[in-house]
Amino acid sequence: MLVYKLKFLSALHVDSKGTGSPETAQEFIHSDTISAALCTCWGNLYPDLKADFFSQPEYIISSAFPYIRDVLFFPIPKFRIWGESSLSEIKTYKSVNWISQKVLEMVLSGKIIERSEVFVNKQFAYTKNESQVEDLINCNPWILSERQRVNVDRLGGQSDAGTFFFAQQHFHPECGLFFIAKTSNTKSLESVISFLGDTGIGADRNSGLGHFRVREKIALNIKLPEKYDGSLTLSLYNPGPDDNLIRQTSSCAYNITSRSGWISGSSAGRPPIRVFEEGSYFTGQTSGRVVNLINKNLVNKYNLPLKHDVFRDFRSLSLPCAEPSWIKGAN
């Protein structure tokens, strides 16, 4: 598996849930958003694609998570990773959204994390060997700003006219987002990623937002457990025909989110679909599927302004993980 570290050349706005509220923005990019953007760019670069390419792309990717200098951060798992804690420590742990690679390795091995083993700073947890990130965390690896904009009513009425605020995410020069990819066609994928960086990802790409370049490509060098019972997801996951949900949920910890939004190049919206979030734990392996949200029959039936099916990629990219102690105790 390869890690692509992205350096953003401009601000970023991602509202992956399709809330329609420009005042809010997510601080990372979900895997289905990245996959859809890559598919679009792949079709533009390589127009002679197989008919089934969009229903089964030549890659599986994770969501895009933050990095600070050389330290990669991953979403905190949906199960408890901390040992016995005081009330003040519990309040501190609640603020943690991201754990470093070293902390993740301890979690994958089934180890309970003690307070003395990690630093907790704002929404980040990292080990003493990764303390080189502390100064950037103190001064914020990214900030969210709001830009006031004008909504012009082009039909001559007054009801839709006015101002609104648009959220933008700005990264420190030594920080950004990374994602993990598995593919048998590395050369084409990297050409598509480069093209995506030129066109941008997220909202307002034509205004210069979301543009990036690949700062660094490295092999994922992570210590995996020798003995494991399940998988920890690093992407959104919707079970497919190859998944045994009865076994997977025999010992599990997860959150479910609803994914919706707008279809690029049209005024049509995507129907919502429920998926498992990143950081979920399931017994055994997870595969997932690519979902055809809007097929040609629906396009014709409702006369939608589309010329193609609408696919969404919820295949799972996961890491082997020992059964968490707190789940084992509960069972």
Contacts in CASP RR format, 6 or more apart in sequence:
PFRMAT RR
TARGET T0000
AUTHOR 0000-0000-0000
METHOD contacts of the structure
MODEL  1
MLVYKLKFLSALHVDSKGTGSPETAQEFIHSDTISAALCTCWGNLYPDLK
ADFFSQPEYIISSAFPYIRDVLFFPIPKFRIWGESSLSEIKTYKSVNWIS
QKVLEMVLSGKIIERSEVFVNKQFAYTKNESQVEDLINCNPWILSERQRV
NVDRLGGQSDAGTFFFAQQHFHPECGLFFIAKTSNTKSLESVISFLGDTG
IGADRNSGLGHFRVREKIALNIKLPEKYDGSLTLSLYNPGPDDNLIRQTS
SCAYNITSRSGWISGSSAGRPPIRVFEEGSYFTGQTSGRVVNLINKNLVN
KYNLPLKHDVFRDFRSLSLPCAEPSWIKGAN
1 180 0 8 1.000
1 181 0 8 1.000
1 182 0 8 1.000
1 219 0 8 1.000
1 220 0 8 1.000
1 317 0 8 1.000
2 180 0 8 1.000
2 181 0 8 1.000
2 182 0 8 1.000
2 183 0 8 1.000
2 186 0 8 1.000
2 217 0 8 1.000
2 218 0 8 1.000
2 219 0 8 1.000
2 220 0 8 1.000
3 72 0 8 1.000
3 178 0 8 1.000
3 179 0 8 1.000
3 180 0 8 1.000
3 217 0 8 1.000
3 218 0 8 1.000
3 219 0 8 1.000
3 220 0 8 1.000
4 178 0 8 1.000
4 179 0 8 1.000
4 180 0 8 1.000
4 181 0 8 1.000
4 193 0 8 1.000
4 214 0 8 1.000
4 216 0 8 1.000
4 217 0 8 1.000
5 67 0 8 1.000
5 176 0 8 1.000
5 177 0 8 1.000
5 178 0 8 1.000
5 214 0 8 1.000
5 215 0 8 1.000
5 216 0 8 1.000
5 217 0 8 1.000
5 218 0 8 1.000
6 64 0 8 1.000
6 176 0 8 1.000
6 177 0 8 1.000
6 178 0 8 1.000
6 179 0 8 1.000
6 197 0 8 1.000
6 212 0 8 1.000
6 213 0 8 1.000
6 214 0 8 1.000
6 215 0 8 1.000
7 171 0 8 1.000
7 173 0 8 1.000
7 176 0 8 1.000
7 212 0 8 1.000
7 213 0 8 1.000
7 214 0 8 1.000
7 215 0 8 1.000
8 171 0 8 1.000
8 176 0 8 1.000
8 177 0 8 1.000
8 210 0 8 1.000
8 211 0 8 1.000
8 212 0 8 1.000
9 210 0 8 1.000
9 211 0 8 1.000
9 212 0 8 1.000
9 213 0 8 1.000
10 208 0 8 1.000
10 209 0 8 1.000
10 210 0 8 1.000
10 211 0 8 1.000
11 145 0 8 1.000
11 168 0 8 1.000
11 169 0 8 1.000
11 170 0 8 1.000
11 209 0 8 1.000
11 210 0 8 1.000
12 25 0 8 1.000
12 168 0 8 1.000
12 169 0 8 1.000
12 170 0 8 1.000
12 171 0 8 1.000
12 201 0 8 1.000
12 202 0 8 1.000
12 209 0 8 1.000
12 210 0 8 1.000
13 22 0 8 1.000
13 25 0 8 1.000
13 166 0 8 1.000
13 167 0 8 1.000
13 168 0 8 1.000
13 169 0 8 1.000
13 202 0 8 1.000
13 203 0 8 1.000
13 204 0 8 1.000
13 209 0 8 1.000
13 210 0 8 1.000
14 25 0 8 1.000
14 26 0 8 1.000
14 28 0 8 1.000
14 29 0 8 1.000
14 33 0 8 1.000
14 169 0 8 1.000
14 201 0 8 1.000
14 202 0 8 1.000
14 203 0 8 1.000
15 21 0 8 1.000
15 22 0 8 1.000
15 24 0 8 1.000
15 25 0 8 1.000
15 26 0 8 1.000
15 203 0 8 1.000
16 26 0 8 1.000
16 29 0 8 1.000
16 30 0 8 1.000
16 32 0 8 1.000
16 33 0 8 1.000
16 259 0 8 1.000
16 261 0 8 1.000
17 26 0 8 1.000
17 257 0 8 1.000
17 258 0 8 1.000
17 259 0 8 1.000
17 260 0 8 1.000
17 261 0 8 1.000
18 260 0 8 1.000
18 261 0 8 1.000
18 262 0 8 1.000
22 149 0 8 1.000
22 164 0 8 1.000
22 165 0 8 1.000
22 166 0 8 1.000
22 167 0 8 1.000
22 203 0 8 1.000
23 146 0 8 1.000
23 164 0 8 1.000
23 165 0 8 1.000
23 166 0 8 1.000
23 167 0 8 1.000
24 167 0 8 1.000
25 144 0 8 1.000
25 167 0 8 1.000
25 168 0 8 1.000
25 169 0 8 1.000
27 66 0 8 1.000
27 142 0 8 1.000
27 144 0 8 1.000
27 169 0 8 1.000
28 63 0 8 1.000
28 64 0 8 1.000
28 65 0 8 1.000
28 66 0 8 1.000
28 177 0 8 1.000
29 63 0 8 1.000
29 64 0 8 1.000
29 177 0 8 1.000
29 179 0 8 1.000
29 201 0 8 1.000
29 202 0 8 1.000
30 63 0 8 1.000
30 235 0 8 1.000
30 236 0 8 1.000
30 259 0 8 1.000
30 278 0 8 1.000
31 61 0 8 1.000
31 62 0 8 1.000
31 63 0 8 1.000
31 179 0 8 1.000
31 234 0 8 1.000
31 235 0 8 1.000
31 236 0 8 1.000
31 278 0 8 1.000
31 313 0 8 1.000
31 314 0 8 1.000
31 317 0 8 1.000
32 236 0 8 1.000
32 259 0 8 1.000
32 275 0 8 1.000
32 312 0 8 1.000
32 313 0 8 1.000
32 314 0 8 1.000
33 201 0 8 1.000
33 202 0 8 1.000
34 61 0 8 1.000
34 63 0 8 1.000
34 64 0 8 1.000
34 179 0 8 1.000
34 201 0 8 1.000
35 57 0 8 1.000
35 59 0 8 1.000
35 61 0 8 1.000
35 313 0 8 1.000
36 264 0 8 1.000
36 311 0 8 1.000
36 312 0 8 1.000
36 313 0 8 1.000
37 196 0 8 1.000
37 200 0 8 1.000
37 201 0 8 1.000
37 202 0 8 1.000
38 57 0 8 1.000
38 59 0 8 1.000
38 61 0 8 1.000
38 189 0 8 1.000
38 192 0 8 1.000
38 193 0 8 1.000
38 196 0 8 1.000
39 53 0 8 1.000
39 54 0 8 1.000
39 57 0 8 1.000
39 311 0 8 1.000
39 313 0 8 1.000
40 264 0 8 1.000
41 192 0 8 1.000
41 195 0 8 1.000
41 196 0 8 1.000
41 199 0 8 1.000
42 49 0 8 1.000
42 53 0 8 1.000
42 57 0 8 1.000
42 188 0 8 1.000
42 192 0 8 1.000
43 49 0 8 1.000
43 53 0 8 1.000
44 195 0 8 1.000
45 188 0 8 1.000
45 191 0 8 1.000
45 192 0 8 1.000
45 195 0 8 1.000
46 188 0 8 1.000
54 290 0 8 1.000
54 308 0 8 1.000
54 309 0 8 1.000
54 311 0 8 1.000
55 290 0 8 1.000
55 292 0 8 1.000
55 309 0 8 1.000
55 311 0 8 1.000
56 290 0 8 1.000
57 290 0 8 1.000
57 313 0 8 1.000
58 183 0 8 1.000
58 184 0 8 1.000
58 185 0 8 1.000
58 188 0 8 1.000
58 189 0 8 1.000
59 181 0 8 1.000
59 182 0 8 1.000
59 183 0 8 1.000
59 185 0 8 1.000
59 189 0 8 1.000
60 181 0 8 1.000
60 182 0 8 1.000
60 183 0 8 1.000
60 235 0 8 1.000
60 315 0 8 1.000
60 316 0 8 1.000
60 317 0 8 1.000
61 179 0 8 1.000
61 180 0 8 1.000
61 181 0 8 1.000
61 182 0 8 1.000
61 235 0 8 1.000
61 317 0 8 1.000
62 179 0 8 1.000
62 180 0 8 1.000
62 181 0 8 1.000
62 234 0 8 1.000
62 235 0 8 1.000
62 278 0 8 1.000
62 317 0 8 1.000
63 75 0 8 1.000
63 179 0 8 1.000
63 234 0 8 1.000
63 235 0 8 1.000
63 236 0 8 1.000
63 278 0 8 1.000
64 177 0 8 1.000
64 178 0 8 1.000
64 179 0 8 1.000
65 72 0 8 1.000
65 73 0 8 1.000
65 74 0 8 1.000
65 75 0 8 1.000
65 98 0 8 1.000
65 177 0 8 1.000
65 178 0 8 1.000
65 179 0 8 1.000
65 234 0 8 1.000
66 73 0 8 1.000
66 98 0 8 1.000
66 141 0 8 1.000
66 142 0 8 1.000
66 175 0 8 1.000
66 176 0 8 1.000
66 177 0 8 1.000
66 178 0 8 1.000
67 73 0 8 1.000
67 175 0 8 1.000
67 176 0 8 1.000
67 177 0 8 1.000
67 178 0 8 1.000
68 124 0 8 1.000
68 133 0 8 1.000
68 136 0 8 1.000
68 137 0 8 1.000
68 141 0 8 1.000
68 172 0 8 1.000
68 174 0 8 1.000
68 175 0 8 1.000
69 132 0 8 1.000
69 133 0 8 1.000
69 136 0 8 1.000
69 174 0 8 1.000
69 175 0 8 1.000
70 132 0 8 1.000
71 100 0 8 1.000
71 101 0 8 1.000
71 126 0 8 1.000
71 130 0 8 1.000
71 132 0 8 1.000
71 133 0 8 1.000
72 100 0 8 1.000
72 101 0 8 1.000
72 178 0 8 1.000
73 98 0 8 1.000
73 99 0 8 1.000
73 100 0 8 1.000
73 101 0 8 1.000
73 124 0 8 1.000
73 126 0 8 1.000
74 98 0 8 1.000
74 99 0 8 1.000
74 100 0 8 1.000
74 101 0 8 1.000
74 104 0 8 1.000
74 234 0 8 1.000
74 279 0 8 1.000
75 97 0 8 1.000
75 98 0 8 1.000
75 99 0 8 1.000
75 234 0 8 1.000
75 277 0 8 1.000
75 278 0 8 1.000
75 279 0 8 1.000
76 96 0 8 1.000
76 97 0 8 1.000
76 98 0 8 1.000
76 99 0 8 1.000
76 125 0 8 1.000
76 279 0 8 1.000
77 107 0 8 1.000
77 232 0 8 1.000
77 253 0 8 1.000
77 279 0 8 1.000
77 280 0 8 1.000
77 281 0 8 1.000
77 324 0 8 1.000
78 253 0 8 1.000
78 254 0 8 1.000
78 255 0 8 1.000
78 277 0 8 1.000
78 279 0 8 1.000
78 280 0 8 1.000
78 281 0 8 1.000
79 253 0 8 1.000
79 281 0 8 1.000
79 324 0 8 1.000
79 326 0 8 1.000
79 327 0 8 1.000
80 324 0 8 1.000
80 326 0 8 1.000
81 99 0 8 1.000
81 103 0 8 1.000
81 107 0 8 1.000
81 112 0 8 1.000
81 113 0 8 1.000
81 324 0 8 1.000
82 89 0 8 1.000
82 93 0 8 1.000
82 112 0 8 1.000
82 113 0 8 1.000
82 114 0 8 1.000
82 115 0 8 1.000
83 112 0 8 1.000
83 113 0 8 1.000
83 114 0 8 1.000
83 115 0 8 1.000
85 93 0 8 1.000
85 115 0 8 1.000
89 115 0 8 1.000
92 120 0 8 1.000
93 120 0 8 1.000
95 120 0 8 1.000
95 122 0 8 1.000
95 123 0 8 1.000
96 120 0 8 1.000
96 123 0 8 1.000
96 124 0 8 1.000
96 125 0 8 1.000
97 123 0 8 1.000
97 124 0 8 1.000
98 123 0 8 1.000
98 124 0 8 1.000
98 125 0 8 1.000
99 107 0 8 1.000
99 124 0 8 1.000
99 125 0 8 1.000
99 126 0 8 1.000
100 124 0 8 1.000
100 125 0 8 1.000
100 126 0 8 1.000
100 127 0 8 1.000
100 130 0 8 1.000
100 133 0 8 1.000
101 130 0 8 1.000
101 222 0 8 1.000
102 126 0 8 1.000
102 127 0 8 1.000
102 129 0 8 1.000
102 130 0 8 1.000
103 113 0 8 1.000
103 118 0 8 1.000
103 125 0 8 1.000
103 126 0 8 1.000
103 127 0 8 1.000
104 222 0 8 1.000
105 222 0 8 1.000
105 223 0 8 1.000
106 113 0 8 1.000
106 117 0 8 1.000
107 113 0 8 1.000
107 232 0 8 1.000
107 321 0 8 1.000
107 324 0 8 1.000
108 223 0 8 1.000
108 224 0 8 1.000
108 225 0 8 1.000
108 228 0 8 1.000
108 232 0 8 1.000
108 319 0 8 1.000
108 320 0 8 1.000
108 321 0 8 1.000
108 322 0 8 1.000
109 223 0 8 1.000
109 225 0 8 1.000
109 322 0 8 1.000
110 225 0 8 1.000
110 321 0 8 1.000
110 322 0 8 1.000
110 323 0 8 1.000
110 324 0 8 1.000
110 325 0 8 1.000
112 325 0 8 1.000
113 125 0 8 1.000
117 127 0 8 1.000
118 125 0 8 1.000
118 126 0 8 1.000
118 127 0 8 1.000
119 125 0 8 1.000
119 126 0 8 1.000
119 127 0 8 1.000
119 128 0 8 1.000
119 131 0 8 1.000
119 134 0 8 1.000
121 134 0 8 1.000
121 137 0 8 1.000
121 138 0 8 1.000
122 137 0 8 1.000
124 133 0 8 1.000
124 137 0 8 1.000
126 133 0 8 1.000
136 172 0 8 1.000
136 174 0 8 1.000
136 175 0 8 1.000
139 172 0 8 1.000
140 172 0 8 1.000
141 171 0 8 1.000
141 172 0 8 1.000
141 175 0 8 1.000
141 176 0 8 1.000
142 169 0 8 1.000
142 170 0 8 1.000
142 171 0 8 1.000
142 172 0 8 1.000
142 175 0 8 1.000
142 176 0 8 1.000
143 169 0 8 1.000
143 170 0 8 1.000
144 167 0 8 1.000
144 168 0 8 1.000
144 169 0 8 1.000
144 170 0 8 1.000
145 167 0 8 1.000
145 168 0 8 1.000
145 170 0 8 1.000
146 165 0 8 1.000
146 166 0 8 1.000
146 167 0 8 1.000
146 168 0 8 1.000
147 165 0 8 1.000
147 166 0 8 1.000
147 168 0 8 1.000
148 163 0 8 1.000
148 164 0 8 1.000
148 165 0 8 1.000
148 166 0 8 1.000
149 163 0 8 1.000
149 164 0 8 1.000
149 165 0 8 1.000
149 166 0 8 1.000
150 162 0 8 1.000
150 163 0 8 1.000
151 160 0 8 1.000
151 161 0 8 1.000
151 162 0 8 1.000
151 163 0 8 1.000
151 164 0 8 1.000
152 161 0 8 1.000
153 159 0 8 1.000
153 160 0 8 1.000
153 161 0 8 1.000
166 204 0 8 1.000
168 209 0 8 1.000
171 177 0 8 1.000
176 215 0 8 1.000
180 220 0 8 1.000
180 234 0 8 1.000
180 317 0 8 1.000
181 189 0 8 1.000
182 317 0 8 1.000
183 189 0 8 1.000
190 214 0 8 1.000
190 217 0 8 1.000
193 214 0 8 1.000
194 213 0 8 1.000
194 214 0 8 1.000
197 210 0 8 1.000
197 211 0 8 1.000
197 212 0 8 1.000
197 213 0 8 1.000
198 211 0 8 1.000
199 205 0 8 1.000
199 211 0 8 1.000
200 208 0 8 1.000
200 209 0 8 1.000
200 210 0 8 1.000
200 211 0 8 1.000
200 212 0 8 1.000
201 210 0 8 1.000
201 212 0 8 1.000
202 209 0 8 1.000
202 210 0 8 1.000
203 209 0 8 1.000
204 210 0 8 1.000
205 211 0 8 1.000
222 319 0 8 1.000
224 319 0 8 1.000
224 320 0 8 1.000
225 320 0 8 1.000
225 321 0 8 1.000
225 322 0 8 1.000
227 322 0 8 1.000
228 320 0 8 1.000
228 321 0 8 1.000
228 322 0 8 1.000
228 323 0 8 1.000
229 251 0 8 1.000
229 283 0 8 1.000
229 284 0 8 1.000
229 321 0 8 1.000
229 322 0 8 1.000
229 323 0 8 1.000
230 281 0 8 1.000
230 282 0 8 1.000
230 283 0 8 1.000
230 284 0 8 1.000
230 285 0 8 1.000
230 320 0 8 1.000
230 321 0 8 1.000
230 322 0 8 1.000
230 323 0 8 1.000
231 281 0 8 1.000
231 282 0 8 1.000
231 284 0 8 1.000
231 285 0 8 1.000
231 286 0 8 1.000
231 316 0 8 1.000
231 318 0 8 1.000
231 319 0 8 1.000
231 320 0 8 1.000
231 321 0 8 1.000
232 279 0 8 1.000
232 280 0 8 1.000
232 281 0 8 1.000
232 318 0 8 1.000
232 319 0 8 1.000
232 320 0 8 1.000
232 321 0 8 1.000
233 276 0 8 1.000
233 277 0 8 1.000
233 278 0 8 1.000
233 279 0 8 1.000
233 280 0 8 1.000
233 281 0 8 1.000
233 282 0 8 1.000
233 286 0 8 1.000
233 316 0 8 1.000
233 317 0 8 1.000
233 318 0 8 1.000
234 278 0 8 1.000
234 279 0 8 1.000
234 317 0 8 1.000
234 318 0 8 1.000
234 319 0 8 1.000
235 278 0 8 1.000
235 314 0 8 1.000
235 315 0 8 1.000
235 316 0 8 1.000
235 317 0 8 1.000
235 318 0 8 1.000
236 257 0 8 1.000
236 259 0 8 1.000
236 275 0 8 1.000
236 276 0 8 1.000
236 277 0 8 1.000
236 278 0 8 1.000
236 314 0 8 1.000
237 275 0 8 1.000
237 276 0 8 1.000
237 280 0 8 1.000
237 286 0 8 1.000
237 288 0 8 1.000
237 314 0 8 1.000
237 315 0 8 1.000
237 316 0 8 1.000
237 318 0 8 1.000
238 273 0 8 1.000
238 274 0 8 1.000
238 275 0 8 1.000
238 276 0 8 1.000
238 288 0 8 1.000
238 289 0 8 1.000
238 291 0 8 1.000
238 314 0 8 1.000
239 245 0 8 1.000
239 248 0 8 1.000
239 286 0 8 1.000
239 287 0 8 1.000
239 288 0 8 1.000
239 289 0 8 1.000
240 287 0 8 1.000
240 288 0 8 1.000
240 289 0 8 1.000
241 289 0 8 1.000
242 287 0 8 1.000
242 288 0 8 1.000
243 286 0 8 1.000
243 287 0 8 1.000
243 288 0 8 1.000
247 283 0 8 1.000
247 284 0 8 1.000
248 282 0 8 1.000
248 283 0 8 1.000
248 284 0 8 1.000
248 286 0 8 1.000
249 282 0 8 1.000
249 283 0 8 1.000
250 283 0 8 1.000
251 281 0 8 1.000
251 283 0 8 1.000
251 323 0 8 1.000
251 327 0 8 1.000
251 328 0 8 1.000
251 331 0 8 1.000
252 280 0 8 1.000
252 281 0 8 1.000
252 282 0 8 1.000
252 283 0 8 1.000
252 327 0 8 1.000
253 280 0 8 1.000
253 281 0 8 1.000
253 324 0 8 1.000
253 327 0 8 1.000
254 276 0 8 1.000
254 277 0 8 1.000
254 279 0 8 1.000
254 280 0 8 1.000
254 281 0 8 1.000
254 282 0 8 1.000
255 276 0 8 1.000
255 277 0 8 1.000
255 280 0 8 1.000
256 274 0 8 1.000
256 275 0 8 1.000
256 276 0 8 1.000
256 277 0 8 1.000
257 274 0 8 1.000
257 275 0 8 1.000
257 277 0 8 1.000
258 272 0 8 1.000
258 273 0 8 1.000
258 274 0 8 1.000
258 275 0 8 1.000
259 270 0 8 1.000
259 272 0 8 1.000
259 273 0 8 1.000
259 274 0 8 1.000
259 275 0 8 1.000
259 312 0 8 1.000
260 269 0 8 1.000
260 270 0 8 1.000
260 271 0 8 1.000
260 272 0 8 1.000
260 273 0 8 1.000
261 269 0 8 1.000
261 270 0 8 1.000
262 268 0 8 1.000
262 269 0 8 1.000
262 270 0 8 1.000
263 269 0 8 1.000
263 270 0 8 1.000
263 294 0 8 1.000
263 306 0 8 1.000
263 310 0 8 1.000
266 304 0 8 1.000
266 305 0 8 1.000
266 306 0 8 1.000
267 305 0 8 1.000
268 294 0 8 1.000
268 304 0 8 1.000
268 305 0 8 1.000
268 306 0 8 1.000
270 293 0 8 1.000
270 294 0 8 1.000
270 310 0 8 1.000
270 312 0 8 1.000
271 293 0 8 1.000
271 294 0 8 1.000
273 291 0 8 1.000
273 293 0 8 1.000
273 312 0 8 1.000
273 314 0 8 1.000
275 314 0 8 1.000
281 321 0 8 1.000
281 324 0 8 1.000
281 327 0 8 1.000
283 323 0 8 1.000
285 318 0 8 1.000
286 316 0 8 1.000
286 318 0 8 1.000
287 315 0 8 1.000
287 316 0 8 1.000
288 314 0 8 1.000
288 315 0 8 1.000
288 316 0 8 1.000
289 314 0 8 1.000
289 315 0 8 1.000
290 311 0 8 1.000
290 312 0 8 1.000
290 313 0 8 1.000
290 314 0 8 1.000
290 315 0 8 1.000
291 311 0 8 1.000
291 312 0 8 1.000
291 314 0 8 1.000
292 309 0 8 1.000
292 310 0 8 1.000
292 311 0 8 1.000
293 310 0 8 1.000
293 311 0 8 1.000
293 312 0 8 1.000
294 304 0 8 1.000
294 306 0 8 1.000
294 309 0 8 1.000
294 310 0 8 1.000
295 309 0 8 1.000
296 309 0 8 1.000
298 304 0 8 1.000
299 306 0 8 1.000
299 309 0 8 1.000
END
